[in-house]
Amino acid sequence: MENRLHIYYGYGKGKTTSAVGLAVRALGAGRRVAIVQFDKGFDGVNEHYSERKILRLLPQLQLFPFGKERVLGPNAFRFKNEPGDLEEARKALNKAGELIGAGELDLLLLDEILAAVMTKLLTREDVMGLVELYNRARRCELVLTGHQVWPELVEKADLVTEMRKEKHYFDRKLPSKEGIEY
């Protein structure tokens, strides 16, 4: 059966949640799964992405978080790129290429790779290069997540789902919740 390229994008909530749900489903079916996270750093002490706490307990899942820490405390986030952010994005891109090239997975999630383009840590050409590598021999399902897409990328995809915010409690200045937003 043919493997497919999935894209979950938009400014609504649920992109990573959907991708992680797909990973859990694939793991439940005995599939080999890896997740490469772009610009979701870990300082080695404080884990600010709750899904990783449980994902690290799944021995059959390969998890590769990349990025410098951006969470500065409760409801405080660093938006501006700093030295080292670009280097971490390149490491994540290289890991993604390595995993695609190895062909040993059934599902590969590239979480926030599209956001890394939006924040100028990667280029569209970087992403399209990975897609080109993937298309040479589609040996796994490939999922890309993030905020924005572009026509050439959409054309290459087999499934494109937009997460569109219609209403969000953040607009009422309500704080984010552990286990729900992070």
C-alpha positions, 0 to 999 in steps of 0.5 A: 500500500502506498505511503502518504504525505500528510500536512496538519497546518493552520492557526487553530489548536490541534496540529501537534495533538492530531499528529501525536494521536496518529503516532499513538494509533500507529504504535498501537498497530505495532508500527515503527514511529519517530517524532522530530520536533522543531524549535521545541527545546528542552533545557534538561530540567523543566519539561514544558511539553507535557506530551513528551513526558508520556512519549518518553515512556514508550520504548518503541517510539523514537523522540528527537526534540530540537531547539533552544528553550523558549518557555521562560516561565508560567505564561512567558514565551520567547518569540525572538530568535537567538543564537543557537536557534538556527543551529538547532533547526539545522540539526532537526532538518538533518535528523529528519533527512537521515530518518527518511533516507534510512527507510526504517520507519512506518511513520515519521512526524516532523512536528512544527517544521512548517512553523520553523519556516515561518520563524525563518529558522528554515526555508521553504527550499529546506522543506521541499528538499525533504519532500523530494527525498521522501518522494524518491522512495515513500517508505513511510507515512510522513506528517508535517505540522505548523502554521503556514503552507504554500502552493508547491507543498500542498500540491505534493501532499496527499492529505492537507488538514487546516486547523482554523481558529473560530473561537479561542479562550486565549482571546479572553486573556485566559491562561494556558493550562498544562496538559491542554496547551502544553 
